Amino acid sequence: MEVISILWTEVIIRPMLNSLVVLYTIFFNQMGLAIIVLTAIIRLVTLPLTLKQLSQMRAMSTLQPKLKEIQDRYSRDRSRVSQETMRLYREAGVSPFGCLGPMVVQMPILIGLFRVLIQIVFSRPDQLVGLSEKLYTWIPATAVFAAAPLDSGFLWLDLAESDPTNIIIPVLVFVSTWVQQKMTMQPSTDPRQSGNQAMMLWLMPLMIAFFSYTLPSGLALYWTTSNVIGIAIQYFVTGGWGPLFPLFPKSAPEAAPVAAARPSQDVSQEEMVEDGRDRNERPNRRRSNRAGAERTRRRPRRGRGRNTK
């Protein structure tokens, strides 16, 4: 446990604490701006995980028709459905847990930021000494002492405290979380899985909004900023709103692809016409074949009658 505590302090707490202190001194002693910039930096560092998540989402969406076919083919054998599904994932190089990378990274950062906010914002002078002991040696302590005590105010918020009277922050947390989850949600051919997704689409934002209502406002500011950046990344990487497209259409499609698609429709119509002609010609062919067969049967009989005479 001691090793885990040391790793937690040196890998999560101290880097975030020092980064937040440096950003606080750079951005005019504004803790809110420091948290926003720190969130952008964290998003930039975890960008490869986000891009991998988006690529996994695209691959999963392309496999939906094949998954539907597997479920229809082996509808009475659940174990066979699981085996064939995992085989399809392996062949396509897709992991069903590949979309959880950014979420797994977010949880330690949230807990670490909660601890950092408690340690940075203090009311007693002796706590400043404890803060200076956690700073890296290359950070000038004089700048930190000059900025002390660190101001946790930002707009109308106290980032180190919860504000039960304020409903705006929980609403922003709920809306941003819902939009990002909706954009990352993958369509499912399984009705049970679709029901679970619909439930989680509303349950998870409600839970996070409730936590933001009771925890320090700095965490809600971090979460909302992270969601907004994630929505922007997904919009520009995927080129649209994803499942949100019916609500927020990006733009009307160009006329060129539609014109290019017309020949295929014309070809299909010609095939239907030819198919109809073939169907109409089939009875005529059958009638002609029957008439020919009757003629061939009658001709030998006439010949036999002539020879007997």
C-alpha positions in Angstrom: 0.0 0.0 0.0 2.9 2.3 0.7 4.2 1.9 -2.9 0.7 2.7 -4.2 0.6 5.8 -2.1 4.0 7.0 -3.3 3.0 6.4 -6.9 -0.3 8.2 -6.4 1.5 11.2 -4.9 4.3 11.4 -7.4 2.4 10.5 -10.6 -1.0 12.3 -10.0 -0.9 14.7 -7.1 2.4 16.5 -7.4 2.3 17.0 -11.1 -1.2 18.4 -11.0 -0.5 20.6 -7.9 2.7 22.1 -9.5 1.0 22.6 -12.8 -2.0 24.3 -11.2 0.3 26.6 -9.1 2.4 27.6 -12.1 -0.7 28.3 -14.3 -2.2 30.2 -11.4 0.8 32.6 -11.3 0.9 32.9 -15.1 -2.8 33.6 -15.7 -3.2 36.6 -13.4 -3.9 34.7 -10.2 -7.1 33.3 -11.6 -7.8 29.7 -10.4 -10.6 29.2 -12.9 -8.4 30.1 -15.8 -5.7 27.8 -14.4 -8.1 24.9 -14.2 -9.4 25.5 -17.8 -5.8 25.6 -19.2 -4.9 22.5 -17.2 -7.9 20.7 -18.6 -6.8 21.6 -22.1 -3.3 20.4 -21.5 -4.6 17.1 -20.1 -6.9 16.7 -23.1 -3.9 17.3 -25.4 -1.8 14.7 -23.6 -4.6 12.1 -23.8 -5.4 13.0 -27.4 -4.0 9.7 -28.7 -6.4 7.8 -26.5 -9.3 9.9 -27.7 -8.4 9.3 -31.4 -8.1 5.6 -30.7 -11.5 5.7 -29.1 -13.0 7.4 -32.1 -11.4 4.8 -34.5 -12.8 2.0 -32.4 -16.2 3.6 -32.6 -16.1 3.8 -36.4 -15.0 0.2 -36.6 -17.8 -0.9 -34.3 -20.4 1.0 -36.4 -19.2 -0.7 -39.6 -19.6 -4.2 -37.9 -23.2 -3.7 -37.0 -24.7 -5.4 -40.1 -22.5 -8.5 -39.5 -23.4 -8.5 -35.8 -27.1 -8.4 -36.8 -26.5 -11.3 -39.1 -24.8 -13.4 -36.4 -27.6 -12.7 -34.0 -30.3 -13.7 -36.5 -28.4 -16.9 -37.5 -27.7 -18.1 -34.0 -30.7 -16.6 -32.2 -31.3 -19.8 -30.2 -27.6 -20.3 -29.1 -26.4 -17.4 -26.9 -22.9 -19.0 -26.4 -22.5 -19.3 -30.2 -23.5 -15.7 -30.7 -20.8 -14.6 -28.1 -18.1 -16.8 -29.8 -18.9 -15.5 -33.3 -19.0 -12.0 -32.1 -15.6 -12.2 -30.4 -14.2 -13.9 -33.5 -15.6 -11.0 -35.7 -14.0 -8.5 -33.3 -10.6 -10.3 -33.5 -10.7 -10.4 -37.3 -11.5 -6.7 -37.5 -9.0 -5.7 -34.9 -11.7 -4.2 -32.7 -11.8 -4.3 -28.9 -15.2 -3.7 -27.2 -13.4 -2.1 -24.4 -11.3 0.2 -26.6 -13.8 3.1 -26.1 -13.2 3.2 -22.3 -9.7 4.6 -22.4 -10.4 8.3 -21.9 -13.0 7.4 -19.2 -10.5 5.3 -17.3 -7.9 8.2 -17.4 -10.5 10.7 -16.2 -11.3 9.1 -12.9 -7.8 9.4 -11.3 -7.5 12.9 -12.6 -10.8 13.9 -11.0 -9.9 12.4 -7.6 -6.4 14.0 -7.9 -7.9 17.4 -8.7 -10.2 17.1 -5.7 -7.2 16.5 -3.4 -5.2 19.3 -5.1 -7.9 21.9 -4.6 -8.0 21.1 -0.9 -4.3 21.4 -0.5 -3.8 24.6 -2.6 -6.6 26.7 -1.1 -5.8 27.2 2.5 -6.7 29.6 5.3 -3.8 29.2 7.8 -0.2 30.3 7.2 1.3 27.0 8.3 -0.5 25.3 5.4 1.6 27.5 3.0 4.7 25.7 4.4 3.1 22.3 3.5 2.3 23.5 0.0 5.9 24.7 -0.5 7.2 21.2 0.5 5.2 19.7 -2.4 6.5 22.1 -5.0 9.3 21.1 -7.4 12.7 22.6 -6.8 12.7 24.4 -10.1 9.6 26.4 -9.3 10.5 29.7 -7.6 8.9 29.7 -4.2 9.0 33.5 -4.0 6.3 33.7 -6.8 4.1 31.3 -4.8 4.6 33.2 -1.6 3.8 36.5 -3.3 0.6 35.0 -4.7 -0.4 33.5 -1.4 -3.0 33.0 -0.2 -4.3 31.5 -3.5 -7.6 32.9 -4.5 -10.2 30.2 -5.3 -12.8 32.7 -6.6 -13.8 32.6 -10.3 -16.8 34.6 -11.6 -19.5 33.9 -9.0 -18.0 30.6 -7.8 -15.7 29.5 -5.0 -13.9 26.6 -6.8 -12.8 25.0 -3.5 -16.3 24.8 -2.1 -19.7 23.5 -3.3 -22.5 25.9 -3.9 -25.9 24.2 -3.2 -27.7 27.4 -4.1 -26.3 27.5 -7.6 -28.0 25.3 -10.2 -26.2 26.6 -13.3 -23.0 24.5 -12.9 -24.9 21.1 -12.4 -27.0 21.9 -15.5 -23.9 22.6 -17.6 -22.4 19.4 -16.3 -25.5 17.4 -17.2 -25.9 18.9 -20.7 -22.3 18.6 -21.7 -22.1 15.0 -20.4 -25.3 14.0 -22.2 -24.2 15.5 -25.5 -20.8 13.8 -25.4 -22.3 10.4 -24.4 -24.9 10.8 -27.2 -22.1 11.5 -29.8 -20.1 8.5 -28.6 -23.0 6.1 -28.4 -22.9 3.2 -30.9 -26.1 1.8 -32.4 -26.9 -1.7 -31.3 -28.9 -4.4 -33.0 -29.7 -6.1 -29.6 -32.9 -4.6 -28.1 -31.7 -5.4 -24.6 -28.4 -3.6 -25.2 -30.2 -0.7 -26.7 -32.3 -0.4 -23.6 -29.3 -0.4 -21.4 -27.7 2.3 -23.5 -30.8 4.5 -23.4 -30.9 4.1 -19.6 -27.1 5.0 -19.2 -27.5 8.0 -21.5 -29.7 9.6 -18.8 -28.4 8.0 -15.6 -24.7 8.8 -16.0 -25.2 12.6 -16.6 -27.7 12.7 -13.7 -25.2 11.1 -11.3 -22.3 13.3 -12.4 -24.5 16.4 -12.1 -25.5 15.4 -8.6 -21.9 14.9 -7.6 -21.0 18.3 -9.1 -23.8 19.8 -7.0 -22.2 18.5 -3.7 -18.5 18.6 -4.5 -16.2 21.6 -5.1 -17.1 23.7 -8.1 -13.6 23.4 -9.4 -14.3 19.7 -10.3 -17.5 20.8 -12.2 -15.5 23.4 -14.1 -12.9 20.8 -15.0 -15.6 18.3 -16.1 -17.6 20.7 -18.2 -14.4 22.1 -19.9 -13.2 18.5 -20.6 -16.6 17.6 -22.1 -16.7 20.7 -24.4 -13.2 20.0 -25.6 -14.1 16.4 -26.2 -17.2 17.3 -28.2 -15.2 19.7 -30.4 -12.5 17.0 -31.0 -15.1 14.5 -32.0 -16.9 16.9 -34.2 -13.8 17.9 -36.2 -12.3 14.4 -36.3 -15.5 12.5 -37.4 -16.8 15.4 -39.5 -20.2 15.6 -37.9 -22.3 15.2 -34.8 -22.7 11.4 -35.1 -25.9 10.2 -33.5 -26.8 13.9 -32.8 -27.1 14.5 -36.5 -31.0 14.5 -36.5 -30.9 17.2 -33.8 -28.1 19.3 -35.1 -27.6 18.8 -38.9 -24.2 20.0 -40.0 -25.0 21.0 -43.6 -27.0 19.9 -46.6 -25.2 17.3 -48.9 -23.8 18.5 -52.1 -25.5 17.8 -55.4 -22.6 16.0 -57.0 -22.8 12.8 -55.0 -26.5 12.6 -55.7 -26.0 13.1 -59.4 -23.3 10.4 -59.3 -25.7 8.1 -57.6 -28.4 8.5 -60.3 -26.9 6.0 -62.9 -27.1 3.3 -60.3 -30.8 4.0 -59.9 -31.3 4.1 -63.6 -29.5 0.8 -64.0 -31.7 -0.7 -61.3 -34.8 0.5 -63.1 -33.6 -0.9 -66.4 -32.9 -4.2 -64.7 -36.5 -4.2 -63.3 -37.9 -3.5 -66.8 -35.8 -6.3 -68.3 -36.8 -8.6 -65.5 -40.5 -7.8 -66.3 -39.9 -8.5 -70.0 -38.3 -11.8 -69.1 -41.3 -12.7 -67.0 -43.7 -11.8 -69.8 -41.7 -13.7 -72.3 -41.5 -16.9 -70.2 -45.2 -17.9 -70.8 -44.9 -17.2 -74.5 -41.8 -19.4 -74.6 -43.6 -22.2 -72.8 -46.6 -22.0 -75.2 -44.3 -22.1 -78.2 -42.5 -25.1 -76.8 -45.7 -26.9 -76.1 -46.9 -26.2 -79.7 -43.7 -27.5 -81.1 -43.9 -30.7 -79.1 -47.4 -31.3 -80.3 -46.4 -30.9 -83.9 -43.6 -33.4 -83.6 -46.0 -35.9 -82.1 -48.5 -35.5 -84.9 -46.0 -35.8 -87.8 -45.1 -39.5 -87.3 -48.7 -40.5 -87.2 -49.4 -39.0 -90.6 -46.5 -40.8 -92.0 -47.7 -44.2 -90.7 -51.1 -43.7 -92.3 -49.6 -43.0 -95.8 -47.4 -46.1 -95.7 -50.3 -48.4 -94.9 -52.2 -47.2 -97.9 
